[in-house]
Amino acid sequence: SSATDPQLIQGLERALQTLGIGFQHRAGRFLLLREIEAFERNGLRQYCSERGCDLAILPASFDSTALKVLAMDMDSTLINIECIDEIADFVGKKAAVAEITAATMRGEIPNFAESLRRRVALLEGVPISALHAVYEKRLQLNPGAELLISGAHERDMHTLLVSGGFTFFTDRMQERLSLCETHSNQLEITGDQLTGQVLGDIVDGVAKNRFVEAACARFDLNKRSAIVIGDGANDLLMMADCGLSVAYRAKAIVKEKADVALDNVGLDAVLELL
């Protein structure tokens, strides 16, 4: 609703004029008559964010009809929580795990695989019932998630979830949302307890990017045909050089590099860009 608020529109017009950016405006959409610098984009984003809405600035060459693949991160993007932090909470280790998680998402721990192994090691002995409790009692889809996925499927887009989280949760998301494919890490379980180990290769930023490229290649496409949504530093590789990168309620390092940053609206707002 804010997109057509007269005061907001007038304020944006004044801001663009102050920056010396020519524009044409119609129904909440602006056609900018020159390419803008990053600092200008960030300033305009901040202006809108302070007024409870988001501003998406798309390149003149953007072609929504070319987007055939939708790739998303899971934790804090598709869903409202970091699953590993909530699992740790059941055994009184949330603070220790969450500290590592937050530093990793900010890019302060560049080796995601090392970070994940350190966190999972703290979960040794956690009963599998804790994972069920997290899914049933704490995990919620972020606003607009179901509408985004169903809207993508209506447009015949291939949907994939690429997560540094765990198969226990991505498998359930795939079934719940009819996602085309999911990729994540498998926790080792002995009896009814976690061993503190991850089976197989870690799904880190490099692996995420590889899965997105492979999904596109399956349809004889390249990454320019993908829209990629993420929130943390380990999403940056898969977001780079894609058709449209969207930072959703993301860390600052991700917002700075993404084509679009969304903080106030739901995930279904992405459909407005398609």
Buried (B, 14 or more C-beta within 10 A) or exposed (E): EBBEBEEBBEBBEEBBEEBEBEBEEEEBEBEBEEEBEEEBBBBBBEBBBEBEBBBBBBEEEEEBEEBBBBBBBBBBBBBBBBBBBBBBBBBEBBEBBBEBBBEBBBBEBEEBBBBBBBBBBBBEEBBBEBBEBBBEEBBEBBBBBBBBBBBBBEBEBBBBBBBBBBBBBBBEBBEEBEBBBBBBBBBBBEEEBBBBBBEEEBBBBBBBBBBBBEBBEEEEBEBEBBBBBBBBBBBBBBBBBBBBBBBBBBBEBBBBBBBBBBBEBBBBBBBEBB
